[in-house]
């Protein structure tokens, strides 16, 4: 449990006492039900550019959110002041808002039998909190090493958008009038670098980063800078390609983005509003038969791990997709009730959704494809979740005769996610984690590449 000498201004016991005070006062004011979230966080980030410190940013904040239910009417208010008067004012404001809102039969706290009541030892075993004893001077030195490694790769690395080091710590306590009261501390640390290769109209940029809860798992700053530089250099001389229909290799970070598209389409808000192409798809084949997606909220040290969701509902490892068949949606309490279902513990999003890697390297994927496109960068937000239509600006590399030939840019890739998911033919062995998603590079057959 965090102590004050961890850098926090409050102990977890003090945050729990604040939460109890909110809940008690809401009960006194006649609320049918109440839920609250009390949190604080702090950290800093340093950015250097061309060997000089560009920014040093410190942050420290705290807040309390209060949601009041008067029957099936809901009101919410928040405050950054933890004084008793401010807490009571927030409850009063939420009560007032609730009194003016319309009845909604689906509004209310999470079902009591779904709430988390596990031991503190389980949460500690998830290793979500690992403070980094890092000074600003040390962070600056790390960022300088990262950027210097990028410049050392080639004289063609002409400029830098900066290298940065960030360290953040936070803690929270959530509670509701159904008897739930719990919370924990988390940390997130990162090193990143972005550089520019070439000059004039031929300039190209690229970046790379490493992010972990425990700083001991971060990639070396020199490795991050070196890889960012090599990525930028590899894009020099990019050209357009003729319009064609070919297989597209999504590099691993972009494959994580495809998982994010799936989560959006399979989430309760999209489903009950009937704005998703995956509506009424439970039990149906939506991916290729060799694709399975597993969600593990209890993965130690992972960035999207949590014993419970934003409503206090206990999270559970599960297969979301098994052998291509959709097994479950991502639901919070409200969206679940709208759909006549129960919460899946996903209020706030998915938890460590992973696509198991295959056996092939990226070069082997290219050989299997023979002729196609390797995409390493996507632009724009051309995804229509109602129809599944997918159209994004892209850059990457042209593959011919099973070999990467040259970089390409100013193209668009297009398809429909209904077909794209089913046309994932090959998986790489190069899994990466981006936020709460983990995926390897993958091949989608038959996409349209619009070029010259």
Secondary structure as UniProt FT lines:
FT   HELIX           4..6
FT   HELIX           12..28
FT   TURN            29..30
FT   STRAND          33..49
FT   TURN            50..51
FT   STRAND          52..70
FT   TURN            71..72
FT   STRAND          73..79
FT   HELIX           84..100
FT   TURN            105..106
FT   HELIX           112..114
FT   HELIX           120..125
FT   HELIX           136..153
FT   TURN            155..156
FT   STRAND          157..176
FT   TURN            177..178
FT   STRAND          181..197
FT   HELIX           200..202
FT   STRAND          204..212
FT   HELIX           215..217
FT   HELIX           221..234
FT   TURN            235..237
FT   STRAND          244..250
FT   HELIX           252..265
FT   HELIX           268..272
FT   TURN            273..274
FT   TURN            277..280
FT   TURN            282..283
FT   TURN            289..290
FT   STRAND          293..295
FT   TURN            297..298
FT   TURN            300..301
FT   TURN            303..304
FT   TURN            310..311
FT   STRAND          313..314
FT   STRAND          318..322
FT   TURN            323..324
FT   STRAND          325..326
FT   HELIX           333..338
FT   TURN            339..340
FT   TURN            347..348
FT   STRAND          353..355
FT   HELIX           362..369
FT   STRAND          372..379
FT   TURN            385..387
FT   STRAND          389..400
FT   TURN            401..402
FT   STRAND          403..416
FT   HELIX           417..422
FT   STRAND          424..428
FT   STRAND          432..434
FT   TURN            435..436
FT   STRAND          437..439
FT   STRAND          442..450
//
